[in-house]
Amino acid sequence: MPVGSFRKLVPAVVAFAGVLGSVAVYAAGPAVTTAQGARAADKTLEKSTGLTSHRATYVMALTKASQSDGVRAASGTMTYTLTDRCDGYTIETNLSLKLAFANGNENHIEQRYAAWEAKNGKSSTFRFQVQENGQLAKSYHGNIAFKDDGSGTATYETGDAPDGESDVQTFELQPGALLSTAHTLTLLKSAAAREKFVSKMVIDGSFDQGPFWVTAAIAAPHEDGVSPVKDDKNTLAEGRYWPVGMAYFPASSDREVPEYEISQNLLSTGITRSMFQDFGGFTLGFTPVKLEPINAPPC
């Protein structure tokens, strides 16, 4: 789920981007309980081409803090909505996060992200806004377009220029770069094919630094070990899942250390059942508290 970046908004906080940009929901099915059934489900998942419309709400909490002068408390909520629009998907993320620091400062971050992504993976539009303590801190919109050879361009436009005019920034994209929904499909199909490592460039407009290289390590699937979601009337949280670890590297940087890392339990349906995001100085945990399907408009 894309949720943007507040790298420059609060002290001691590194980039916060694309938390669930690689997570969406496939049509839910019964839990697989036999090896034969698991193989059959994997084959079905490998051929799947669609994502199910849904809304997920997560509670955010501080799970670890290692910086002596950094974040000392964190709490908030994030809501992610994906809707099938026939030829594409709309994605909306609303995040509210309160941070308290060892020096006594407090920050309240509000982020809003909205995007449309074509199912053929060739185009996208996006809009992103951040408020800090009630004041507008960042706002931009843009589009992504890929050519037939796989290369593309991402254009970001802001109204923050000193003269009041729009400021435009362009990122050139290598062949093989993926939008977030295409990355979701790639991760799940790779997991079903028993692949252990996946490395892709991802761009969706939630990163103000442009595209990121996302390297994922996928462990063997599990059948249990996660707690039920209380407000999940459609049992969307049930089923087999894969532990997945992802490292995010800005494409514009040659650093060997990732900007941040994510560990999550990814269900065969595509839902993230639990997740931790490590920013280096502190770690946030995301726990689902509500999962619900959405009635997509008829095609």
Phi and psi restraints in degrees (value plus and minus 20) as a CYANA .aco file:
   2 PRO   PHI     -90.7   -50.7
   2 PRO   PSI     112.9   152.9
   3 VAL   PHI    -156.4  -116.4
   3 VAL   PSI      -6.9    33.1
   4 GLY   PHI      57.9    97.9
   4 GLY   PSI    -181.4  -141.4
   5 SER   PHI    -159.4  -119.4
   5 SER   PSI     111.6   151.6
   6 PHE   PHI    -140.0  -100.0
   6 PHE   PSI      18.2    58.2
   7 ARG   PHI     -72.0   -32.0
   7 ARG   PSI     -62.8   -22.8
   8 LYS   PHI    -118.5   -78.5
   8 LYS   PSI     -14.1    25.9
   9 LEU   PHI    -111.1   -71.1
   9 LEU   PSI     -50.0   -10.0
  10 VAL   PHI    -154.3  -114.3
  10 VAL   PSI     126.4   166.4
  11 PRO   PHI     -87.2   -47.2
  11 PRO   PSI     127.1   167.1
  12 ALA   PHI      45.2    85.2
  12 ALA   PSI      -2.1    37.9
  13 VAL   PHI    -134.4   -94.4
  13 VAL   PSI     101.5   141.5
  14 VAL   PHI    -107.6   -67.6
  14 VAL   PSI    -198.4  -158.4
  15 ALA   PHI     -75.1   -35.1
  15 ALA   PSI     121.1   161.1
  16 PHE   PHI    -146.4  -106.4
  16 PHE   PSI      74.3   114.3
  17 ALA   PHI    -165.8  -125.8
  17 ALA   PSI     126.9   166.9
  18 GLY   PHI      36.1    76.1
  18 GLY   PSI      18.9    58.9
  19 VAL   PHI     -74.1   -34.1
  19 VAL   PSI     -68.3   -28.3
  20 LEU   PHI    -142.1  -102.1
  20 LEU   PSI       9.8    49.8
  21 GLY   PHI     -82.1   -42.1
  21 GLY   PSI     -40.5    -0.5
  22 SER   PHI    -125.2   -85.2
  22 SER   PSI       2.7    42.7
  23 VAL   PHI    -151.4  -111.4
  23 VAL   PSI     107.2   147.2
  24 ALA   PHI    -171.0  -131.0
  24 ALA   PSI    -188.7  -148.7
  25 VAL   PHI    -143.5  -103.5
  25 VAL   PSI     105.6   145.6
  26 TYR   PHI    -107.2   -67.2
  26 TYR   PSI     146.8   186.8
  27 ALA   PHI     -78.5   -38.5
  27 ALA   PSI     107.1   147.1
  28 ALA   PHI     -94.1   -54.1
  28 ALA   PSI     122.4   162.4
  29 GLY   PHI    -155.2  -115.2
  29 GLY   PSI     159.5   199.5
  30 PRO   PHI     -88.0   -48.0
  30 PRO   PSI     132.0   172.0
  31 ALA   PHI     -83.7   -43.7
  31 ALA   PSI     122.0   162.0
  32 VAL   PHI    -107.8   -67.8
  32 VAL   PSI     107.8   147.8
  33 THR   PHI    -139.0   -99.0
  33 THR   PSI     -25.3    14.7
  34 THR   PHI    -148.3  -108.3
  34 THR   PSI     137.8   177.8
  35 ALA   PHI     -81.6   -41.6
  35 ALA   PSI     -61.7   -21.7
  36 GLN   PHI     -83.6   -43.6
  36 GLN   PSI     -62.5   -22.5
  37 GLY   PHI     -86.2   -46.2
  37 GLY   PSI     -55.7   -15.7
  38 ALA   PHI     -85.2   -45.2
  38 ALA   PSI     -62.6   -22.6
  39 ARG   PHI     -83.7   -43.7
  39 ARG   PSI     -59.7   -19.7
  40 ALA   PHI     -85.2   -45.2
  40 ALA   PSI     -61.4   -21.4
  41 ALA   PHI     -85.0   -45.0
  41 ALA   PSI     -58.1   -18.1
  42 ASP   PHI     -82.7   -42.7
  42 ASP   PSI     -62.3   -22.3
  43 LYS   PHI     -83.0   -43.0
  43 LYS   PSI     -60.1   -20.1
  44 THR   PHI     -84.9   -44.9
  44 THR   PSI     -62.1   -22.1
  45 LEU   PHI     -86.4   -46.4
  45 LEU   PSI     -57.4   -17.4
  46 GLU   PHI     -81.6   -41.6
  46 GLU   PSI     -50.8   -10.8
  47 LYS   PHI    -113.9   -73.9
  47 LYS   PSI     -28.5    11.5
  48 SER   PHI     -86.2   -46.2
  48 SER   PSI     121.7   161.7
  49 THR   PHI    -146.1  -106.1
  49 THR   PSI     -17.7    22.3
  50 GLY   PHI    -147.2  -107.2
  50 GLY   PSI     137.8   177.8
  51 LEU   PHI    -135.1   -95.1
  51 LEU   PSI     124.7   164.7
  52 THR   PHI    -110.4   -70.4
  52 THR   PSI     114.5   154.5
  53 SER   PHI     -82.3   -42.3
  53 SER   PSI     115.3   155.3
  54 HIS   PHI    -184.5  -144.5
  54 HIS   PSI     148.7   188.7
  55 ARG   PHI    -154.6  -114.6
  55 ARG   PSI     112.8   152.8
  56 ALA   PHI    -148.2  -108.2
  56 ALA   PSI     115.8   155.8
  57 THR   PHI    -136.5   -96.5
  57 THR   PSI     111.2   151.2
  58 TYR   PHI    -142.0  -102.0
  58 TYR   PSI     121.8   161.8
  59 VAL   PHI    -115.7   -75.7
  59 VAL   PSI     114.4   154.4
  60 MET   PHI    -127.9   -87.9
  60 MET   PSI     119.9   159.9
  61 ALA   PHI    -170.9  -130.9
  61 ALA   PSI     131.2   171.2
  62 LEU   PHI     -94.3   -54.3
  62 LEU   PSI     106.8   146.8
  63 THR   PHI    -132.3   -92.3
  63 THR   PSI     -38.9     1.1
  64 LYS   PHI    -178.7  -138.7
  64 LYS   PSI     120.7   160.7
  65 ALA   PHI    -158.5  -118.5
  65 ALA   PSI     101.2   141.2
  66 SER   PHI    -131.9   -91.9
  66 SER   PSI     -34.1     5.9
  67 GLN   PHI    -103.4   -63.4
  67 GLN   PSI     111.3   151.3
  68 SER   PHI     -88.2   -48.2
  68 SER   PSI     -48.3    -8.3
  69 ASP   PHI    -135.6   -95.6
  69 ASP   PSI       0.5    40.5
  70 GLY   PHI    -124.2   -84.2
  70 GLY   PSI    -164.8  -124.8
  71 VAL   PHI     -86.5   -46.5
  71 VAL   PSI     113.1   153.1
  72 ARG   PHI    -137.8   -97.8
  72 ARG   PSI     -35.4     4.6
  73 ALA   PHI    -175.6  -135.6
  73 ALA   PSI     127.3   167.3
  74 ALA   PHI    -174.4  -134.4
  74 ALA   PSI     119.2   159.2
  75 SER   PHI    -176.7  -136.7
  75 SER   PSI     130.3   170.3
  76 GLY   PHI     151.9   191.9
  76 GLY   PSI    -193.7  -153.7
  77 THR   PHI    -157.0  -117.0
  77 THR   PSI     133.5   173.5
  78 MET   PHI    -157.9  -117.9
  78 MET   PSI     111.9   151.9
  79 THR   PHI    -138.2   -98.2
  79 THR   PSI     109.7   149.7
  80 TYR   PHI    -140.7  -100.7
  80 TYR   PSI     110.0   150.0
  81 THR   PHI    -148.5  -108.5
  81 THR   PSI     106.5   146.5
  82 LEU   PHI    -142.1  -102.1
  82 LEU   PSI     110.1   150.1
  83 THR   PHI    -149.2  -109.2
  83 THR   PSI     109.7   149.7
  84 ASP   PHI     -94.3   -54.3
  84 ASP   PSI     101.5   141.5
  85 ARG   PHI    -132.8   -92.8
  85 ARG   PSI      11.5    51.5
  86 CYS   PHI      56.3    96.3
  86 CYS   PSI     -89.7   -49.7
  87 ASP   PHI    -114.3   -74.3
  87 ASP   PSI     -21.9    18.1
  88 GLY   PHI    -186.3  -146.3
  88 GLY   PSI    -194.9  -154.9
  89 TYR   PHI    -144.5  -104.5
  89 TYR   PSI     123.6   163.6
  90 THR   PHI    -122.4   -82.4
  90 THR   PSI     121.9   161.9
  91 ILE   PHI    -149.4  -109.4
  91 ILE   PSI     110.8   150.8
  92 GLU   PHI    -151.5  -111.5
  92 GLU   PSI     114.3   154.3
  93 THR   PHI    -149.6  -109.6
  93 THR   PSI     108.8   148.8
  94 ASN   PHI    -142.4  -102.4
  94 ASN   PSI     103.7   143.7
  95 LEU   PHI    -149.4  -109.4
  95 LEU   PSI     116.9   156.9
  96 SER   PHI    -152.0  -112.0
  96 SER   PSI      98.9   138.9
  97 LEU   PHI    -154.9  -114.9
  97 LEU   PSI     110.4   150.4
  98 LYS   PHI    -128.6   -88.6
  98 LYS   PSI     109.3   149.3
  99 LEU   PHI    -140.7  -100.7
  99 LEU   PSI     117.2   157.2
 100 ALA   PHI    -141.4  -101.4
 100 ALA   PSI     116.8   156.8
 101 PHE   PHI    -132.5   -92.5
 101 PHE   PSI     140.6   180.6
 102 ALA   PHI     -83.1   -43.1
 102 ALA   PSI     -45.8    -5.8
 103 ASN   PHI    -102.4   -62.4
 103 ASN   PSI     -16.9    23.1
 104 GLY   PHI      76.6   116.6
 104 GLY   PSI     -31.1     8.9
 105 ASN   PHI     -92.1   -52.1
 105 ASN   PSI     131.4   171.4
 106 GLU   PHI    -153.1  -113.1
 106 GLU   PSI     125.4   165.4
 107 ASN   PHI    -155.2  -115.2
 107 ASN   PSI     118.1   158.1
 108 HIS   PHI    -135.4   -95.4
 108 HIS   PSI      93.8   133.8
 109 ILE   PHI    -123.8   -83.8
 109 ILE   PSI     108.9   148.9
 110 GLU   PHI    -140.1  -100.1
 110 GLU   PSI     104.0   144.0
 111 GLN   PHI    -143.5  -103.5
 111 GLN   PSI     120.3   160.3
 112 ARG   PHI    -151.5  -111.5
 112 ARG   PSI     107.2   147.2
 113 TYR   PHI    -153.4  -113.4
 113 TYR   PSI     116.6   156.6
 114 ALA   PHI    -161.7  -121.7
 114 ALA   PSI     119.5   159.5
 115 ALA   PHI    -171.4  -131.4
 115 ALA   PSI     136.6   176.6
 116 TRP   PHI    -142.7  -102.7
 116 TRP   PSI     111.8   151.8
 117 GLU   PHI    -146.9  -106.9
 117 GLU   PSI     109.2   149.2
 118 ALA   PHI     -88.9   -48.9
 118 ALA   PSI     122.7   162.7
 119 LYS   PHI     -87.2   -47.2
 119 LYS   PSI     -44.5    -4.5
 120 ASN   PHI    -100.1   -60.1
 120 ASN   PSI     -20.5    19.5
 121 GLY   PHI      53.8    93.8
 121 GLY   PSI      -5.4    34.6
 122 LYS   PHI    -122.1   -82.1
 122 LYS   PSI     -30.5     9.5
 123 SER   PHI    -175.3  -135.3
 123 SER   PSI     136.1   176.1
 124 SER   PHI    -179.9  -139.9
 124 SER   PSI     130.9   170.9
 125 THR   PHI    -146.0  -106.0
 125 THR   PSI     131.1   171.1
 126 PHE   PHI    -171.5  -131.5
 126 PHE   PSI     139.2   179.2
 127 ARG   PHI    -165.7  -125.7
 127 ARG   PSI     116.6   156.6
 128 PHE   PHI    -160.7  -120.7
 128 PHE   PSI     117.8   157.8
 129 GLN   PHI    -164.6  -124.6
 129 GLN   PSI     121.2   161.2
 130 VAL   PHI    -149.0  -109.0
 130 VAL   PSI     114.2   154.2
 131 GLN   PHI    -138.4   -98.4
 131 GLN   PSI     119.5   159.5
 132 GLU   PHI    -142.0  -102.0
 132 GLU   PSI      99.0   139.0
 133 ASN   PHI      32.2    72.2
 133 ASN   PSI      21.3    61.3
 134 GLY   PHI      64.6   104.6
 134 GLY   PSI     -23.1    16.9
 135 GLN   PHI    -130.6   -90.6
 135 GLN   PSI     119.5   159.5
 136 LEU   PHI     -84.9   -44.9
 136 LEU   PSI     102.4   142.4
 137 ALA   PHI    -128.8   -88.8
 137 ALA   PSI     -48.5    -8.5
 138 LYS   PHI    -179.3  -139.3
 138 LYS   PSI     119.9   159.9
 139 SER   PHI    -174.8  -134.8
 139 SER   PSI     108.7   148.7
 140 TYR   PHI    -174.7  -134.7
 140 TYR   PSI     143.7   183.7
 141 HIS   PHI    -164.2  -124.2
 141 HIS   PSI     147.8   187.8
 142 GLY   PHI     160.0   200.0
 142 GLY   PSI    -188.2  -148.2
 143 ASN   PHI    -168.6  -128.6
 143 ASN   PSI     139.0   179.0
 144 ILE   PHI    -148.9  -108.9
 144 ILE   PSI     113.7   153.7
 145 ALA   PHI    -159.1  -119.1
 145 ALA   PSI     114.0   154.0
 146 PHE   PHI    -131.4   -91.4
 146 PHE   PSI     124.7   164.7
 147 LYS   PHI    -108.8   -68.8
 147 LYS   PSI     154.7   194.7
 148 ASP   PHI     -85.1   -45.1
 148 ASP   PSI     -46.3    -6.3
 149 ASP   PHI    -103.0   -63.0
 149 ASP   PSI     -18.2    21.8
 150 GLY   PHI      74.7   114.7
 150 GLY   PSI     -37.0     3.0
 151 SER   PHI     -96.4   -56.4
 151 SER   PSI     143.4   183.4
 152 GLY   PHI    -180.3  -140.3
 152 GLY   PSI    -197.8  -157.8
 153 THR   PHI    -159.1  -119.1
 153 THR   PSI     114.8   154.8
 154 ALA   PHI    -133.3   -93.3
 154 ALA   PSI     106.7   146.7
 155 THR   PHI    -135.5   -95.5
 155 THR   PSI     104.6   144.6
 156 TYR   PHI    -130.1   -90.1
 156 TYR   PSI     113.2   153.2
 157 GLU   PHI    -148.7  -108.7
 157 GLU   PSI     109.7   149.7
 158 THR   PHI    -145.0  -105.0
 158 THR   PSI     144.3   184.3
 159 GLY   PHI    -130.8   -90.8
 159 GLY   PSI       6.8    46.8
 160 ASP   PHI    -115.7   -75.7
 160 ASP   PSI     -14.6    25.4
 161 ALA   PHI     -84.9   -44.9
 161 ALA   PSI     125.9   165.9
 162 PRO   PHI     -75.9   -35.9
 162 PRO   PSI     -53.5   -13.5
 163 ASP   PHI    -104.8   -64.8
 163 ASP   PSI     -16.5    23.5
 164 GLY   PHI      66.8   106.8
 164 GLY   PSI     -27.9    12.1
 165 GLU   PHI    -105.1   -65.1
 165 GLU   PSI     145.2   185.2
 166 SER   PHI     -91.6   -51.6
 166 SER   PSI     124.0   164.0
 167 ASP   PHI    -128.9   -88.9
 167 ASP   PSI     103.0   143.0
 168 VAL   PHI    -131.7   -91.7
 168 VAL   PSI     110.9   150.9
 169 GLN   PHI    -144.3  -104.3
 169 GLN   PSI     117.4   157.4
 170 THR   PHI    -141.5  -101.5
 170 THR   PSI     116.9   156.9
 171 PHE   PHI    -138.1   -98.1
 171 PHE   PSI     107.8   147.8
 172 GLU   PHI    -104.7   -64.7
 172 GLU   PSI     115.2   155.2
 173 LEU   PHI    -131.8   -91.8
 173 LEU   PSI     114.4   154.4
 174 GLN   PHI     -94.9   -54.9
 174 GLN   PSI     134.2   174.2
 175 PRO   PHI     -76.6   -36.6
 175 PRO   PSI     116.8   156.8
 176 GLY   PHI      82.1   122.1
 176 GLY   PSI     -29.9    10.1
 177 ALA   PHI     -85.7   -45.7
 177 ALA   PSI     125.7   165.7
 178 LEU   PHI    -142.9  -102.9
 178 LEU   PSI     127.9   167.9
 179 LEU   PHI     -97.0   -57.0
 179 LEU   PSI     148.5   188.5
 180 SER   PHI     -85.0   -45.0
 180 SER   PSI     -59.2   -19.2
 181 THR   PHI     -88.3   -48.3
 181 THR   PSI     -56.7   -16.7
 182 ALA   PHI     -86.8   -46.8
 182 ALA   PSI     -54.1   -14.1
 183 HIS   PHI     -87.4   -47.4
 183 HIS   PSI     -56.5   -16.5
 184 THR   PHI     -78.5   -38.5
 184 THR   PSI     -69.1   -29.1
 185 LEU   PHI     -80.7   -40.7
 185 LEU   PSI     -60.9   -20.9
 186 THR   PHI     -83.3   -43.3
 186 THR   PSI     -64.7   -24.7
 187 LEU   PHI     -81.5   -41.5
 187 LEU   PSI     -66.7   -26.7
 188 LEU   PHI     -89.4   -49.4
 188 LEU   PSI     -59.4   -19.4
 189 LYS   PHI     -87.5   -47.5
 189 LYS   PSI     -57.8   -17.8
 190 SER   PHI     -85.3   -45.3
 190 SER   PSI     -60.9   -20.9
 191 ALA   PHI     -82.4   -42.4
 191 ALA   PSI     -63.1   -23.1
 192 ALA   PHI     -86.0   -46.0
 192 ALA   PSI     -50.0   -10.0
 193 ALA   PHI    -105.7   -65.7
 193 ALA   PSI     -13.8    26.2
 194 ARG   PHI      45.5    85.5
 194 ARG   PSI       6.2    46.2
 195 GLU   PHI     -97.7   -57.7
 195 GLU   PSI     120.6   160.6
 196 LYS   PHI    -117.6   -77.6
 196 LYS   PSI     -44.3    -4.3
 197 PHE   PHI    -154.8  -114.8
 197 PHE   PSI     117.5   157.5
 198 VAL   PHI    -158.0  -118.0
 198 VAL   PSI     106.1   146.1
 199 SER   PHI    -146.9  -106.9
 199 SER   PSI      99.7   139.7
 200 LYS   PHI    -160.7  -120.7
 200 LYS   PSI     131.3   171.3
 201 MET   PHI    -106.1   -66.1
 201 MET   PSI     111.7   151.7
 202 VAL   PHI    -144.8  -104.8
 202 VAL   PSI     116.7   156.7
 203 ILE   PHI    -161.4  -121.4
 203 ILE   PSI     108.1   148.1
 204 ASP   PHI    -166.7  -126.7
 204 ASP   PSI     -16.6    23.4
 205 GLY   PHI      69.4   109.4
 205 GLY   PSI     -26.6    13.4
 206 SER   PHI    -105.2   -65.2
 206 SER   PSI     -33.2     6.8
 207 PHE   PHI    -117.9   -77.9
 207 PHE   PSI      96.1   136.1
 208 ASP   PHI     -93.9   -53.9
 208 ASP   PSI     -28.0    12.0
 209 GLN   PHI    -112.6   -72.6
 209 GLN   PSI     -15.1    24.9
 210 GLY   PHI      69.4   109.4
 210 GLY   PSI    -168.9  -128.9
 211 PRO   PHI     -93.8   -53.8
 211 PRO   PSI     133.9   173.9
 212 PHE   PHI    -142.6  -102.6
 212 PHE   PSI     126.2   166.2
 213 TRP   PHI    -104.7   -64.7
 213 TRP   PSI     106.5   146.5
 214 VAL   PHI    -136.0   -96.0
 214 VAL   PSI      94.7   134.7
 215 THR   PHI    -125.4   -85.4
 215 THR   PSI     100.8   140.8
 216 ALA   PHI    -134.6   -94.6
 216 ALA   PSI     117.0   157.0
 217 ALA   PHI    -132.9   -92.9
 217 ALA   PSI     104.5   144.5
 218 ILE   PHI    -132.7   -92.7
 218 ILE   PSI     101.3   141.3
 219 ALA   PHI    -108.3   -68.3
 219 ALA   PSI     154.5   194.5
 220 ALA   PHI     -84.5   -44.5
 220 ALA   PSI     129.5   169.5
 221 PRO   PHI     -89.7   -49.7
 221 PRO   PSI     133.5   173.5
 222 HIS   PHI    -142.7  -102.7
 222 HIS   PSI     139.9   179.9
 223 GLU   PHI    -126.9   -86.9
 223 GLU   PSI     -41.5    -1.5
 224 ASP   PHI    -167.0  -127.0
 224 ASP   PSI    -188.8  -148.8
 225 GLY   PHI      81.2   121.2
 225 GLY   PSI     -15.8    24.2
 226 VAL   PHI    -138.9   -98.9
 226 VAL   PSI     128.0   168.0
 227 SER   PHI    -100.5   -60.5
 227 SER   PSI     128.9   168.9
 228 PRO   PHI     -89.1   -49.1
 228 PRO   PSI     133.4   173.4
 229 VAL   PHI    -110.6   -70.6
 229 VAL   PSI     103.7   143.7
 230 LYS   PHI     -78.8   -38.8
 230 LYS   PSI     -68.3   -28.3
 231 ASP   PHI    -118.2   -78.2
 231 ASP   PSI      51.1    91.1
 232 ASP   PHI    -159.6  -119.6
 232 ASP   PSI      54.1    94.1
 233 LYS   PHI     -88.2   -48.2
 233 LYS   PSI     -39.3     0.7
 234 ASN   PHI    -124.3   -84.3
 234 ASN   PSI      -6.5    33.5
 235 THR   PHI      30.3    70.3
 235 THR   PSI      17.6    57.6
 236 LEU   PHI     -87.8   -47.8
 236 LEU   PSI     -39.8     0.2
 237 ALA   PHI    -107.6   -67.6
 237 ALA   PSI     -21.6    18.4
 238 GLU   PHI    -109.9   -69.9
 238 GLU   PSI     137.2   177.2
 239 GLY   PHI     103.0   143.0
 239 GLY   PSI     159.5   199.5
 240 ARG   PHI     -93.3   -53.3
 240 ARG   PSI     128.5   168.5
 241 TYR   PHI    -161.7  -121.7
 241 TYR   PSI     139.4   179.4
 242 TRP   PHI    -134.6   -94.6
 242 TRP   PSI     110.3   150.3
 243 PRO   PHI     -91.1   -51.1
 243 PRO   PSI     106.1   146.1
 244 VAL   PHI    -148.7  -108.7
 244 VAL   PSI     111.7   151.7
 245 GLY   PHI    -133.6   -93.6
 245 GLY   PSI     113.4   153.4
 246 MET   PHI    -149.0  -109.0
 246 MET   PSI     116.0   156.0
 247 ALA   PHI    -133.3   -93.3
 247 ALA   PSI     113.8   153.8
 248 TYR   PHI    -130.0   -90.0
 248 TYR   PSI     100.6   140.6
 249 PHE   PHI    -140.2  -100.2
 249 PHE   PSI     102.4   142.4
 250 PRO   PHI     -78.8   -38.8
 250 PRO   PSI     111.8   151.8
 251 ALA   PHI     -84.0   -44.0
 251 ALA   PSI     -43.4    -3.4
 252 SER   PHI    -104.5   -64.5
 252 SER   PSI     -21.6    18.4
 253 SER   PHI    -137.0   -97.0
 253 SER   PSI     129.6   169.6
 254 ASP   PHI    -125.8   -85.8
 254 ASP   PSI      -2.3    37.7
 255 ARG   PHI     -83.5   -43.5
 255 ARG   PSI     122.2   162.2
 256 GLU   PHI    -107.8   -67.8
 256 GLU   PSI     -32.8     7.2
 257 VAL   PHI    -118.5   -78.5
 257 VAL   PSI     111.6   151.6
 258 PRO   PHI     -87.2   -47.2
 258 PRO   PSI     134.5   174.5
 259 GLU   PHI     -83.4   -43.4
 259 GLU   PSI     -60.2   -20.2
 260 TYR   PHI    -183.9  -143.9
 260 TYR   PSI     151.2   191.2
 261 GLU   PHI    -152.5  -112.5
 261 GLU   PSI     129.4   169.4
 262 ILE   PHI    -147.5  -107.5
 262 ILE   PSI     115.1   155.1
 263 SER   PHI    -141.9  -101.9
 263 SER   PSI     115.9   155.9
 264 GLN   PHI    -171.5  -131.5
 264 GLN   PSI     139.6   179.6
 265 ASN   PHI    -124.1   -84.1
 265 ASN   PSI      90.7   130.7
 266 LEU   PHI    -123.8   -83.8
 266 LEU   PSI      94.3   134.3
 267 LEU   PHI     -88.2   -48.2
 267 LEU   PSI     136.4   176.4
 268 SER   PHI     -83.2   -43.2
 268 SER   PSI     -39.7     0.3
 269 THR   PHI     -97.9   -57.9
 269 THR   PSI     -33.7     6.3
 270 GLY   PHI      83.2   123.2
 270 GLY   PSI     -28.4    11.6
 271 ILE   PHI     -99.6   -59.6
 271 ILE   PSI     118.2   158.2
 272 THR   PHI    -103.4   -63.4
 272 THR   PSI      95.3   135.3
 273 ARG   PHI    -102.8   -62.8
 273 ARG   PSI     -49.0    -9.0
 274 SER   PHI    -179.2  -139.2
 274 SER   PSI     134.5   174.5
 275 MET   PHI    -177.2  -137.2
 275 MET   PSI     128.0   168.0
 276 PHE   PHI    -150.4  -110.4
 276 PHE   PSI     115.9   155.9
 277 GLN   PHI    -138.9   -98.9
 277 GLN   PSI      98.1   138.1
 278 ASP   PHI    -119.0   -79.0
 278 ASP   PSI      95.3   135.3
 279 PHE   PHI    -115.1   -75.1
 279 PHE   PSI     -16.2    23.8
 280 GLY   PHI      79.7   119.7
 280 GLY   PSI     -83.0   -43.0
 281 GLY   PHI    -104.1   -64.1
 281 GLY   PSI     -41.0    -1.0
 282 PHE   PHI    -178.0  -138.0
 282 PHE   PSI     143.6   183.6
 283 THR   PHI    -149.3  -109.3
 283 THR   PSI     115.7   155.7
 284 LEU   PHI    -127.6   -87.6
 284 LEU   PSI     119.7   159.7
 285 GLY   PHI    -124.8   -84.8
 285 GLY   PSI     122.5   162.5
 286 PHE   PHI    -140.5  -100.5
 286 PHE   PSI      98.2   138.2
 287 THR   PHI    -137.4   -97.4
 287 THR   PSI     104.2   144.2
 288 PRO   PHI     -90.5   -50.5
 288 PRO   PSI     113.3   153.3
 289 VAL   PHI    -138.7   -98.7
 289 VAL   PSI     -34.3     5.7
 290 LYS   PHI    -174.0  -134.0
 290 LYS   PSI     109.6   149.6
 291 LEU   PHI    -151.9  -111.9
 291 LEU   PSI     109.6   149.6
 292 GLU   PHI    -168.2  -128.2
 292 GLU   PSI     121.3   161.3
 293 PRO   PHI     -95.3   -55.3
 293 PRO   PSI     139.1   179.1
 294 ILE   PHI    -143.2  -103.2
 294 ILE   PSI     117.7   157.7
 295 ASN   PHI     -97.3   -57.3
 295 ASN   PSI      86.9   126.9
 296 ALA   PHI     -93.2   -53.2
 296 ALA   PSI     130.0   170.0
 297 PRO   PHI     -84.9   -44.9
 297 PRO   PSI     128.7   168.7
 298 PRO   PHI     -85.7   -45.7
 298 PRO   PSI     125.4   165.4
